[in-house]
Amino acid sequence: MSDATSNPVLVEVVRSGFVESVHRGSIVVTAPDGTVRTAIGDVDTPVFPRSANKPFQALGMLNAGLELGDADLALASASHTGERGHVERTRAMLAAAGLDESHLHCPPDPTRAAMNCSGKHAGMLTTCVQRGWPTATYTDPDHPLQRTIADTVVELTGEKIAAVGVDGCGAPLFAFSLTGLARAFSAAARTRVGTVMRGHPWLVAGTGREDTLLMLAVPGLLVKAGAEGVHAMTLADGTTVALKVDDGASRARGPLLAAALHAGGAVPSNPAARSVIDGLGRGVGLVRGGGREVGELRVSAAAGRALAS
């Protein structure tokens, strides 16, 4: 990752009219044809996209031969909140493959099926069962499933994998640039994975979560969060935004996504949808004092101008 001090301030935290903290980072906006329209900060140094790469992992499963219904495929692309419906569908997916929760390699949170990546792991296991591949080693980087996923990531990003790590869920994680993330996300948005994620926004995240709220509010939008301040979003016209907050703060992502939606003319006119986006844009409820809201988050003037250009 690049030196955090070299990237510009993207978001300011304002308390009682005073700028209390700032978040630096990088953003790239690509046009529908994949060309870079706007670049803020370092968008070429590799980063770990964390869960923003789940659509690519799901596409890798399909490339490996996975056969799965739409709702289950959406869950395989998800970072869910472990609500009852998420857990029950994960367990049903495993049962259909002749497996159970004990086969999952993701950590218990509080159970393995409730962990936010359990749908992805259930999809990986289902792929292995359908292909006759070993299930006990499905998260090893040299497993045929993970090699297929790696090949898919290279194809989608147009880049070599810069590093291989272990994600929070235990699955392999590949590093590439923010520009590669935007390029891959735009491509994924045009596939069946993008279609099922947009069609099942609650399965992709959960009640009250940014991704679910935004996909319900904005027609045609595909959006996926990742840990450590990563987010990717493709608008209905194919314009794509990928961002990384240097300090990993998730609170900075909402204002940036809202600003990008405004800049792309993608904010619906209906009051309910605008309220969702405006709330994310201000970071409602994140700056409090004495039990009440006393400030807001706001996109820096420089970042706002760059996004609007």
C-alpha positions as CSV (number, residue, x, y, z in Angstrom):
1,M,0.0,0.0,0.0
2,S,1.2,3.6,-0.7
3,D,2.2,6.0,2.0
4,A,-1.0,7.2,3.6
5,T,0.3,10.7,3.9
6,S,0.7,11.0,0.1
7,N,-3.0,10.5,-0.5
8,P,-5.4,13.5,-0.2
9,V,-8.0,14.1,2.5
10,L,-11.3,12.6,1.2
11,V,-13.6,13.0,4.2
12,E,-13.7,15.4,7.2
13,V,-15.3,14.6,10.5
14,V,-16.9,17.8,11.8
15,R,-17.9,18.2,15.5
16,S,-19.7,21.4,16.6
17,G,-18.5,23.2,13.4
18,F,-14.9,22.2,14.0
19,V,-12.9,19.7,11.8
20,E,-12.0,17.1,14.4
21,S,-10.5,14.3,12.2
22,V,-9.8,13.5,8.5
23,H,-9.7,10.4,6.4
24,R,-7.3,10.1,3.5
25,G,-7.5,7.7,0.7
26,S,-7.9,7.0,-3.0
27,I,-10.8,6.8,-5.5
28,V,-11.0,5.8,-9.1
29,V,-14.0,6.4,-11.3
30,T,-14.1,4.6,-14.6
31,A,-16.4,5.2,-17.6
32,P,-18.7,2.5,-19.0
33,D,-16.0,1.5,-21.5
34,G,-13.5,1.0,-18.6
35,T,-11.4,4.0,-19.2
36,V,-10.3,6.0,-16.1
37,R,-12.5,9.1,-15.9
38,T,-11.2,10.4,-12.5
39,A,-8.4,9.3,-10.2
40,I,-7.9,10.8,-6.7
41,G,-4.8,9.7,-4.9
42,D,-2.8,6.5,-5.7
43,V,-5.1,4.1,-7.6
44,D,-2.3,2.0,-9.1
45,T,-0.6,0.5,-6.0
46,P,-2.1,-2.9,-5.1
47,V,-4.5,-3.2,-2.2
48,F,-6.5,-6.1,-0.6
49,P,-10.1,-5.5,-1.8
50,R,-11.4,-7.7,1.0
51,S,-15.1,-8.5,0.6
52,A,-15.4,-6.2,-2.4
53,N,-14.0,-9.1,-4.4
54,K,-16.8,-11.5,-3.5
55,P,-18.5,-11.1,-6.9
56,F,-15.3,-12.2,-8.6
57,Q,-15.0,-15.2,-6.3
58,A,-18.6,-16.1,-7.1
59,L,-17.8,-15.8,-10.9
60,G,-14.8,-18.0,-10.3
61,M,-17.2,-20.6,-8.8
62,L,-19.4,-20.4,-11.8
63,N,-16.4,-20.7,-14.1
64,A,-15.4,-23.8,-12.2
65,G,-18.8,-25.3,-13.0
66,L,-21.0,-24.4,-10.0
67,E,-24.7,-24.8,-10.5
68,L,-26.8,-22.8,-8.1
69,G,-30.1,-21.0,-7.9
70,D,-30.2,-17.2,-8.0
71,A,-30.9,-16.5,-4.3
72,D,-28.1,-18.9,-3.2
73,L,-25.7,-17.4,-5.7
74,A,-26.5,-13.9,-4.2
75,L,-25.7,-15.3,-0.8
76,A,-22.4,-16.8,-2.1
77,S,-21.5,-13.2,-3.1
78,A,-22.6,-11.7,0.3
79,S,-21.2,-10.2,3.5
80,H,-24.4,-10.8,5.4
81,T,-25.4,-9.9,8.9
82,G,-26.1,-13.4,10.1
83,E,-29.9,-12.8,10.4
84,R,-32.1,-15.9,10.6
85,G,-32.8,-16.0,6.8
86,H,-29.1,-15.8,6.0
87,V,-28.3,-18.6,8.4
88,E,-31.1,-20.9,7.3
89,R,-30.3,-20.4,3.6
90,T,-26.6,-21.2,4.3
91,R,-27.5,-24.4,6.1
92,A,-29.9,-25.4,3.4
93,M,-27.2,-24.8,0.7
94,L,-24.8,-27.0,2.6
95,A,-27.5,-29.7,3.2
96,A,-28.3,-29.8,-0.6
97,A,-24.6,-30.6,-1.1
98,G,-24.7,-33.4,1.5
99,L,-22.7,-31.3,4.0
100,D,-23.3,-29.4,7.2
101,E,-21.9,-26.5,9.1
102,S,-18.9,-28.4,10.4
103,H,-17.5,-28.4,6.9
104,L,-17.2,-24.6,6.8
105,H,-13.7,-23.2,7.3
106,C,-14.9,-19.7,8.3
107,P,-14.7,-18.9,12.0
108,P,-17.7,-19.1,14.3
109,D,-19.4,-15.7,14.7
110,P,-21.2,-16.8,16.8
111,T,-21.7,-19.9,14.7
112,R,-20.0,-20.7,11.4
113,A,-23.3,-20.4,9.5
114,A,-23.9,-17.0,11.0
115,M,-20.4,-15.6,10.1
116,N,-20.8,-13.0,7.4
117,C,-18.8,-15.0,4.8
118,S,-20.6,-18.3,5.3
119,G,-22.6,-18.0,2.1
120,K,-19.4,-17.7,0.1
121,H,-17.9,-20.7,1.9
122,A,-21.0,-22.7,1.3
123,G,-20.8,-21.8,-2.4
124,M,-17.2,-22.9,-2.5
125,L,-18.0,-26.2,-0.8
126,T,-20.9,-26.8,-3.2
127,T,-18.6,-26.2,-6.2
128,C,-16.2,-28.8,-4.8
129,V,-18.9,-31.4,-4.3
130,Q,-20.3,-30.8,-7.8
131,R,-16.9,-31.1,-9.3
132,G,-15.7,-34.0,-7.2
133,W,-12.9,-31.9,-5.7
134,P,-11.7,-32.3,-2.1
135,T,-13.7,-30.4,0.5
136,A,-11.3,-30.6,3.4
137,T,-8.8,-28.4,1.6
138,Y,-11.1,-26.0,-0.3
139,T,-9.5,-22.8,1.2
140,D,-5.9,-23.8,0.2
141,P,-4.5,-21.5,-2.4
142,D,-3.4,-24.4,-4.6
143,H,-6.8,-26.1,-4.5
144,P,-8.3,-26.3,-8.0
145,L,-11.2,-24.1,-7.0
146,Q,-8.9,-21.4,-5.7
147,R,-6.7,-21.6,-8.8
148,T,-9.8,-21.1,-10.9
149,I,-10.9,-18.1,-8.8
150,A,-7.4,-16.6,-9.1
151,D,-7.5,-17.0,-12.9
152,T,-10.9,-15.3,-12.9
153,V,-9.5,-12.4,-10.9
154,V,-6.6,-12.0,-13.4
155,E,-9.0,-12.0,-16.3
156,L,-11.4,-9.5,-14.8
157,T,-8.8,-7.0,-13.5
158,G,-6.5,-7.3,-16.4
159,E,-3.6,-7.4,-13.9
160,K,-1.3,-10.0,-12.3
161,I,-2.1,-10.8,-8.7
162,A,0.4,-8.7,-6.7
163,A,0.1,-10.7,-3.4
164,V,-1.9,-13.5,-1.8
165,G,-3.1,-13.2,1.7
166,V,-5.6,-14.8,4.1
167,D,-8.9,-13.0,4.4
168,G,-10.7,-12.6,7.7
169,C,-12.9,-15.6,6.8
170,G,-9.9,-17.8,6.1
171,A,-10.2,-17.9,2.3
172,P,-7.4,-16.8,0.0
173,L,-7.3,-13.1,-0.8
174,F,-5.7,-11.5,-3.8
175,A,-4.1,-8.0,-4.1
176,F,-4.5,-5.7,-7.1
177,S,-5.0,-2.0,-7.8
178,L,-8.1,0.1,-7.3
179,T,-8.2,0.6,-11.0
180,G,-8.2,-3.2,-11.5
181,L,-11.0,-3.4,-8.9
182,A,-13.1,-0.9,-10.8
183,R,-12.5,-2.7,-14.1
184,A,-13.4,-6.0,-12.6
185,F,-16.5,-4.7,-10.8
186,S,-17.8,-3.2,-13.9
187,A,-17.4,-6.5,-15.8
188,A,-19.0,-8.4,-12.9
189,A,-22.0,-6.1,-12.9
190,R,-22.8,-7.3,-16.4
191,T,-22.9,-11.0,-15.5
192,R,-25.4,-13.2,-13.8
193,V,-23.7,-12.6,-10.5
194,G,-24.4,-8.8,-10.8
195,T,-28.0,-9.6,-11.8
196,V,-28.7,-11.8,-8.8
197,M,-27.0,-9.4,-6.3
198,R,-29.2,-6.6,-7.5
199,G,-32.2,-8.9,-7.4
200,H,-31.5,-9.9,-3.8
201,P,-30.0,-6.9,-1.9
202,W,-31.0,-8.1,1.5
203,L,-29.1,-11.4,1.0
204,V,-26.0,-9.5,-0.1
205,A,-25.8,-7.5,3.2
206,G,-28.8,-7.3,5.6
207,T,-31.2,-5.1,7.4
208,G,-30.0,-1.5,7.7
209,R,-26.7,-2.2,5.9
210,E,-25.3,0.3,3.3
211,D,-25.2,-2.0,0.4
212,T,-28.8,-3.2,0.9
213,L,-30.1,0.3,1.5
214,L,-28.4,1.7,-1.6
215,M,-29.4,-1.1,-4.0
216,L,-33.0,-0.8,-2.8
217,A,-32.9,3.0,-3.3
218,V,-31.1,3.3,-6.6
219,P,-32.4,1.2,-9.6
220,G,-29.7,-0.7,-11.4
221,L,-27.0,-0.1,-8.8
222,L,-24.5,-2.8,-7.8
223,V,-22.5,-2.1,-4.7
224,K,-20.3,-4.2,-2.4
225,A,-18.3,-3.2,0.7
226,G,-15.1,-4.6,1.9
227,A,-13.3,-4.4,5.2
228,E,-10.5,-1.8,5.8
229,G,-12.3,1.0,4.0
230,V,-12.8,-0.6,0.6
231,H,-16.0,-0.1,-1.5
232,A,-16.9,-0.7,-5.1
233,M,-20.0,0.5,-6.9
234,T,-21.3,0.3,-10.5
235,L,-24.2,2.6,-11.6
236,A,-26.8,1.5,-14.1
237,D,-25.0,3.2,-16.9
238,G,-21.8,1.3,-16.3
239,T,-19.9,4.1,-14.5
240,T,-17.9,2.4,-11.7
241,V,-16.4,3.8,-8.5
242,A,-13.7,2.0,-6.4
243,L,-12.3,3.5,-3.2
244,K,-10.0,2.7,-0.4
245,V,-9.8,4.7,2.9
246,D,-6.2,4.6,4.1
247,D,-6.9,4.2,7.8
248,G,-9.5,1.5,7.1
249,A,-12.4,3.5,8.6
250,S,-15.7,2.2,7.4
251,R,-17.5,5.5,8.5
252,A,-15.8,7.4,5.6
253,R,-17.3,5.3,2.9
254,G,-20.9,6.5,3.0
255,P,-20.2,10.2,2.3
256,L,-18.0,9.2,-0.6
257,L,-20.6,6.8,-2.1
258,A,-23.3,9.4,-1.8
259,A,-21.1,12.1,-3.4
260,A,-20.3,9.7,-6.3
261,L,-24.0,9.0,-6.8
262,H,-24.8,12.7,-6.9
263,A,-21.9,13.3,-9.3
264,G,-23.2,10.5,-11.5
265,G,-26.8,11.9,-11.6
266,A,-28.0,8.6,-10.1
267,V,-29.9,9.9,-7.1
268,P,-33.6,9.1,-7.5
269,S,-36.2,11.9,-7.1
270,N,-38.4,10.0,-4.6
271,P,-38.0,11.3,-1.1
272,A,-37.4,7.9,0.6
273,A,-34.4,7.1,-1.7
274,R,-33.0,10.6,-1.3
275,S,-33.3,10.4,2.4
276,V,-31.2,7.2,2.5
277,I,-28.5,8.7,0.3
278,D,-28.4,12.0,2.2
279,G,-28.2,10.2,5.5
280,L,-25.2,8.2,4.3
281,G,-23.7,11.4,2.8
282,R,-23.8,13.1,6.2
283,G,-22.8,10.1,8.3
284,V,-26.0,10.4,10.3
285,G,-25.6,9.3,13.9
286,L,-21.8,9.0,13.7
287,V,-20.9,12.3,15.4
288,R,-22.7,12.5,18.7
289,G,-22.3,14.4,22.0
290,G,-24.4,14.3,25.1
291,G,-26.7,11.8,23.5
292,R,-27.5,13.9,20.5
293,E,-26.1,14.5,17.0
294,V,-23.6,17.4,17.1
295,G,-21.8,17.1,13.8
296,E,-21.4,15.2,10.5
297,L,-19.1,13.7,8.1
298,R,-18.5,15.5,4.8
299,V,-16.5,14.9,1.6
300,S,-13.6,17.3,1.4
301,A,-13.9,20.2,-1.1
302,A,-11.1,18.8,-3.2
303,A,-12.5,15.4,-3.4
304,G,-16.0,16.8,-4.1
305,R,-14.6,18.8,-7.0
306,A,-12.7,15.8,-8.4
307,L,-15.8,13.6,-8.3
308,A,-17.9,16.2,-10.0
309,S,-15.5,16.8,-12.8
